[in-house]
Amino acid sequence: MSATGLILDGVLMLLLIGAVAFGIRLERKLAALRNGQAEFAKAVSELNAAAGKAENALMALKSAGQDTDLLHDRIVKGRQLKAELEALISRTPVRTDPAPAQPAAVVREPRPEPVVQPKVEADPAPEQAAERASLILQALAANQTAQQSLNRARRKLDEDLFAA
């Protein structure tokens, strides 16, 4: 072997050592890149989950808004019915004679032939008042149900927002 061959073998060995060192450095950088990619994928999935929660919260908020509109309409109707009921109550005559505590003794006398009198219709105001009172009670019950539903929606929305 000649001196030139030994020199060339030495240079070749140095180049091979340099290539191995470069390969090791490249492998470390590729491993770091793969780790970063995995963390990025994890962050994207967490962001996707948070976006889903936000979408659910927005739907719950929209539903609560619709419940609020419904509740507002019922409150307005309830106030109108209350005003009408108060007007009917104010028009009702006040009884001044107290009702007897005990019924009077019944004395049976022969009945005369009934006299046919023309029918006079009763004042429809008490019937209307009873119907309106029933409607008011229904509106109040519906109002309470809507309020409970709205409160549940608000609690769920708060839980979803603070869970994220």
C-alpha positions as CSV (number, residue, x, y, z in Angstrom):
1,M,0.0,0.0,0.0
2,S,1.2,3.3,-0.9
3,A,1.1,6.6,1.1
4,T,-1.5,8.0,-1.3
5,G,-3.8,5.0,-0.6
6,L,-3.4,5.5,3.2
7,I,-4.2,9.2,2.9
8,L,-7.2,8.5,0.7
9,D,-8.4,5.8,3.2
10,G,-7.9,8.3,6.1
11,V,-9.9,11.0,4.2
12,L,-12.6,8.5,3.4
13,M,-12.8,7.5,7.1
14,L,-13.1,11.1,8.1
15,L,-15.9,11.7,5.6
16,L,-17.7,8.5,6.8
17,I,-17.4,9.7,10.5
18,G,-18.7,13.1,9.4
19,A,-21.6,11.5,7.6
20,V,-22.6,9.3,10.6
21,A,-22.4,12.4,12.9
22,F,-24.6,14.4,10.4
23,G,-27.1,11.4,10.3
24,I,-27.3,11.3,14.1
25,R,-28.0,15.1,14.2
26,L,-30.6,14.7,11.5
27,E,-32.3,11.9,13.3
28,R,-32.6,14.0,16.5
29,K,-34.1,16.9,14.5
30,L,-36.6,14.5,12.8
31,A,-37.6,13.1,16.2
32,A,-38.2,16.6,17.6
33,L,-40.3,17.4,14.5
34,R,-42.4,14.2,14.9
35,N,-43.0,15.2,18.6
36,G,-44.0,18.7,17.6
37,Q,-46.4,17.2,15.0
38,A,-48.0,14.9,17.6
39,E,-48.4,17.9,20.0
40,F,-49.8,20.0,17.2
41,A,-52.4,17.2,16.4
42,K,-53.3,17.0,20.1
43,A,-53.8,20.8,20.2
44,V,-55.9,20.7,17.1
45,S,-58.2,18.0,18.7
46,E,-58.5,20.0,21.9
47,L,-59.4,23.1,19.9
48,N,-62.0,21.0,18.0
49,A,-63.5,19.8,21.3
50,A,-63.6,23.4,22.6
51,A,-65.3,24.6,19.4
52,G,-67.9,21.8,19.8
53,K,-68.6,23.0,23.4
54,A,-68.8,26.6,22.2
55,E,-71.3,25.5,19.5
56,N,-73.4,23.6,22.0
57,A,-73.3,26.7,24.3
58,L,-74.4,28.9,21.5
59,M,-77.3,26.6,20.7
60,A,-78.3,26.5,24.4
61,L,-78.1,30.3,24.4
62,K,-80.2,30.6,21.3
63,S,-82.8,28.2,22.9
64,A,-82.7,30.3,26.1
65,G,-83.3,33.4,24.0
66,Q,-86.3,31.8,22.4
67,D,-87.6,30.7,25.8
68,T,-87.1,34.3,26.9
69,D,-89.2,35.6,24.0
70,L,-91.9,33.0,24.8
71,L,-91.8,34.0,28.4
72,H,-92.0,37.7,27.5
73,D,-95.1,37.1,25.3
74,R,-96.7,35.1,28.2
75,I,-96.0,37.9,30.6
76,V,-97.5,40.5,28.3
77,K,-100.6,38.3,27.8
78,G,-100.8,37.7,31.6
79,R,-100.7,41.5,32.2
80,Q,-103.4,42.0,29.7
81,L,-105.6,39.3,31.3
82,K,-104.8,40.8,34.7
83,A,-106.0,44.3,33.6
84,E,-109.1,42.8,32.1
85,L,-109.8,40.8,35.3
86,E,-109.3,43.9,37.4
87,A,-111.7,45.8,35.2
88,L,-114.3,43.1,35.5
89,I,-113.8,42.9,39.3
90,S,-114.2,46.7,39.6
91,R,-117.5,46.5,37.6
92,T,-118.9,43.7,39.9
93,P,-121.4,45.1,42.4
94,V,-120.5,44.8,46.0
95,R,-122.9,42.8,48.2
96,T,-123.9,44.7,51.3
97,D,-126.3,42.2,52.8
98,P,-124.5,39.4,54.6
99,A,-125.6,35.9,53.7
100,P,-127.6,34.2,56.5
101,A,-125.6,32.0,58.8
102,Q,-128.3,29.3,58.9
103,P,-131.0,28.6,56.5
104,A,-134.5,29.7,57.6
105,A,-136.9,27.0,58.5
106,V,-138.8,25.7,55.6
107,V,-142.5,26.1,55.7
108,R,-144.3,24.0,53.2
109,E,-147.3,25.7,51.7
110,P,-149.2,24.7,48.8
111,R,-147.6,26.0,45.7
112,P,-149.6,28.2,43.3
113,E,-149.4,27.6,39.6
114,P,-146.1,28.8,38.2
115,V,-146.3,32.0,36.3
116,V,-144.4,31.9,33.1
117,Q,-142.0,34.8,33.0
118,P,-139.9,35.8,30.0
119,K,-136.4,34.5,30.3
120,V,-133.9,37.1,31.2
121,E,-130.3,36.1,30.5
122,A,-127.9,36.4,33.3
123,D,-125.1,38.9,33.1
124,P,-122.4,37.2,31.1
125,A,-119.7,39.1,33.1
126,P,-119.3,36.5,35.9
127,E,-118.9,33.7,33.3
128,Q,-116.4,35.7,31.4
129,A,-114.6,36.6,34.6
130,A,-114.4,32.9,35.6
131,E,-113.1,32.0,32.1
132,R,-110.5,34.8,32.2
133,A,-109.4,33.8,35.7
134,S,-108.9,30.3,34.4
135,L,-106.8,31.7,31.6
136,I,-104.8,33.7,34.0
137,L,-104.1,30.7,36.1
138,Q,-103.0,28.8,33.0
139,A,-100.7,31.6,31.9
140,L,-99.2,31.8,35.4
141,A,-98.5,28.0,35.4
142,A,-97.0,28.2,31.9
143,N,-95.0,31.2,33.0
144,Q,-93.6,29.2,35.9
145,T,-92.8,26.3,33.7
146,A,-91.0,28.5,31.2
147,Q,-89.0,30.2,34.0
148,Q,-87.9,26.8,35.3
149,S,-86.9,25.7,31.8
150,L,-85.0,29.0,31.3
151,N,-83.2,28.6,34.6
152,R,-82.1,25.0,33.7
153,A,-80.8,26.2,30.3
154,R,-78.9,29.0,32.0
155,R,-77.3,26.6,34.5
156,K,-76.3,24.1,31.8
157,L,-74.8,27.0,29.8
158,D,-72.8,28.2,32.8
159,E,-71.6,24.6,33.5
160,D,-70.6,24.1,29.9
161,L,-68.8,27.5,29.7
162,F,-66.9,27.0,33.0
163,A,-66.1,23.3,32.2
164,A,-64.0,24.5,29.2
